[in-house]
Amino acid sequence: MESFINRITINPEICHGKPTVRGMRYPVENILELLASGMKHSEILDDYQDLEEEDILACLEYAAKLAQTKGIHTVA
């Protein structure tokens, strides 16, 4: 499976340093929220014409990597 994770960028000057798609003002969290709401890839691509299918896959890959966390600890 080809990796698209390199399409996810973090720049403190863009969206307050949140992970975005290819340095554009499309935060990964927004794309994931659209997918979670039930939008299809094609609907997202129609609404955001700067995005490509690989960008959506990169967001999903990024989320999958975050979910691989070994554990979450409370900080006092």
N, C-alpha and C positions, 0 to 999 in steps of 0.2 A: 504494500500500500504506500503510495506516495505521500510524503509529509508536506503540509502547507503551512506549518507553524511559523515559518520565517515571514509570513505575511502579517503577523501580529507584531506591532511595534509599541514601544513605550518611550515617550518623549515628554519631559516635564513641561514643555511649551504647548503641548496639544492635549486638550481635555484634562488638564490638571495632572498629567502623568498617568492617566488610566490607560490600560492596554487598548489600542485601537487597531483598525484594519489599515494596513499599508500607510500609516502616517496621516490618514485622513481623519476627519472628525466623526468617525463612526466607532464609538466605543464597543468593545466586544460584548459587554453586558447588555447593551441595547439590542444587538443582533440576537443574542441568546434569549432575551425576553420576548422578542418577536416570534422566535421559533417555539418557545414555551407556550405562547398564546394560541398556537395552532396555525400560524401562517406557514404556507408552503414556501420552499426555496424560490419558486418562480414568482410568487407574489412579492417577496422581499426584493428580488432583482428588478421587478417592474417598478416598484416604489422608489428604489435607490439605484438609479442607473449607473452610478460610479462603481457599484459592487459587481463582483464576478462570483460565479459558483464556488470557485476555490477559496474565496474570502469567507464564505459561510462555512465551508468545511474546515478552514483554519480556526474559526471561532469554536466550532465543536471540538476540534482536536485540543485547543487550548483549555477548554472546560474539562475535557477528559484528563488532561495532565494534572490540573488542579485537584481533581477528584481522587487522584492516586496518592494523596497525602497519607502518611502512615498513622497519624494521630493528631488530635486537636487538644491543646492543653489550655486551661484557664490561667491567665496571668493576673496575679494579685496586685 
